[in-house]
Amino acid sequence: MLRADDPIAPISRLLPPPGTVELPVALRSQLEARVTAYADRIWEIEHKDHVADVAALVKAVDFALRHNEFYSEKEIPLAAEMLDLADGRYRFLDEEDERPWIGEKGLIIRGYRSGVDDSYQPYGLEIPEKLDLSRPVPLLVWLRGRADKATDLQFLDHCRKKSQAFGGFFKDQQEAIVLHPFGRHCVGWKHAGEIDVFEAIEAVKADYPVDSDRIILAGFSMGGAGAWHIGGHYRDRFCAIHTGAGFAETKEYNNILPENYPSDYEQTLWKVYDVPNYVRNFLNGPLLSYSGADDKQKASADLMARELAKVGHSLRHVIGAGMGHKYNEESVREIRLWLTGSWAAGRQRPAPRIEWQTPTLRYPGYDWIRFTGLEKHWENARVTAVRDDAKKEISLELSGVSAFEITASPTENLAGTSLRIGDETIVVEDPGFPVNSLSFVRPGGENGKWTWGEPSSFGKRPGVQGPIDDAFMSRFIVIAPELLPADDKAARWLDFELNHFRERWRTLMRGELPEKSADELDSDDIAEANLILWGDPATNPLIAEIAASLPVQWGVGSFTLRGETYSTSDHVPVLIFPNPLNPDRYVVLNSGLTFREGHDKTNSQQNPKLPDWAVIGLDRDPDALAPGRIVKAGFFDESWK
């Protein structure tokens, strides 16, 4: 029997592991004083461009000290070296308003400020000495492999000392900038880790003449897994994709047998990241895989080759003879020729033909076509779209889609275009001004007719489709309760879980949890951020304000969710829902990231673990696998009901 006054056992941190080296007391005190002094110094230059190039270095040292992230004696000097580099950059920014490191070539370490949580995140660059930056240049985005002990500090040190792409066999190239995103430590390039890739790309494009049509995504091991899933989800952002020795799905990679399958909803949530659910998306451009002949992870590329064959594509798969989990020089020579050819061809826009499939509106489309409604989430939706600009014709074969939009570039005019959607034909009349976008819905479901219009603002749509973890992939703010719940068990649970979320976000996602009180929120927060609300109407005034519009109803000592009533002394509701104050953003009740420390052993398990809603039973304490006993959980329908 759990007692309300028994402390909940702490959950051991797996990522990053606790450090094994203790800093000398005097040195630690000196470093901590330097970091503390930077709080005011960063504030003084916060309004200036490139403050992140200083702040990311300071944060790397700060987190290493706070979380004990030193793993060898050789790493001890790194902290002072990073702060010395920060000091030099700070003086240029503060005293001369100059940024000489922007003009440097070679290996460079930089930073940007994330729009997700306002954290400073690091990245590395390789800028070849002979690269002509007076013209648009190609970009290689290289996703690193798993390194449990490579937190900000170690990552930055690696980036400033050694070329890492393709096992070091790419270091002499002179044709492209190489970007090394951080990916929020070791989260398999998922969650905020995938957003990190695109924020880092934008940071690079702000300072260097990157050709947006010649960006290649590549990676190895954990980075190869990232290239599989990011390449499949965001195929139109890159002219080519290279995947090296990375997993592509959950079940086979982990050898999960039917008798050990998790709940139905967790199996459904595998579809967020399992790449076979997006296999047709690779038909839109060049794809090349690499595996060592003796590497067990070759099985993932073989699996994807089988999946691609089902849709008529033969995967080009370079195999390193006699190699284990690494590249060899001969294979990289072949890959480099492919890279050069892919950059030369670039990305074709507008795409004359598009194949797209997705089970979720988180990843809604490619180039000029975008799904805005699905018949049913987590079932396959797809389109084959063919465009003939000379004839002003577009033909679409759709399945599982209830609404979509076509968007032209600012210089195009879609007036006069003839659209064939299955057996239907719709002609875009000329209204006398340029038509840049078209929106269609099918109110009668798959048996209905397509008509002009947009989906309901109260339905699931791109960016507002769940599950719970989706709220942490764009800007969010946590609002803690002003009081703890009156029931001791509920108070005990909430206090533990909120603090667990704070610690987990800092250590794994490498940022401070963005928090405000309810009375500190302003109109910009409501407009721009997902609101993560903890407590209930009696303890959190913001929950009280919107309670009547939420799918959970509170009574005296109980709440009702999905038609069932639960006691508040033994249960807590968690859910994601469109914010009643701004339906274009989410509210989340009583939840942080739903994958936990027990899932960090392999990146293939760092998937969402709870769907749109759940009821947590307080008769089981939170642990490394769950926030308590999952009494019931499920998904809302396409109307959020």
Secondary structure, 3 states (H helix, E strand, C coil): CCCCCCCCCCCCCCCCCCCCCCCCHHHHHHHHHHHHHHHHHHHHHCCCCCCHHHHHHHHHHHHHHHCCCCCCHHHHHHHHHHHHHHHHHHHHHHHHCCCHHHHCCEEEEEEEECCCCCCEEEEEEEECCCCCCCCCEEEEEEECCCCCCCCHHHHHHHHHHCCCHHHHCCCCCCCCEEEEECCCCCCCCCCHHHHHHHHHHHHHHHHCCEEEEEEEEEEECHHHHHHHHHHHHCHHHCCEEEEECCCCCCCCCCCCCHHHCCCHHHHHHHHHCCHHHHHHHHHHCCEEEEEECCCCCHHHHHHHHHHHHHCCCCCEEEEECCCCCCCCHHHHHHHHHHHHHHHHHCCCCCCCEEEEEECCCCCCEECCEEEEEECCCCCCEEEEEEEECCCCEEEEEEECEEEEEEECCCCCCCCCCEEEECCEEEECCCCCCCCCEEEEECCCHHHCCCEECCCCCCCCECCECCCHHHHHHCCEEEECCCCCCCCHHHHHHHHHHHHHHHHHHHHHHCCCCCECCHHHCCHHHHHHCEEEECCCCCCCHHHHHHHHHCCEEEECCEEEECCEEEECCCEEEEEEEEECCEEEEEEEECCCCCCCHHHCCCHHHCCCCCCCEEEEECCCCCCCCCCCEEEEEECCCCCCC
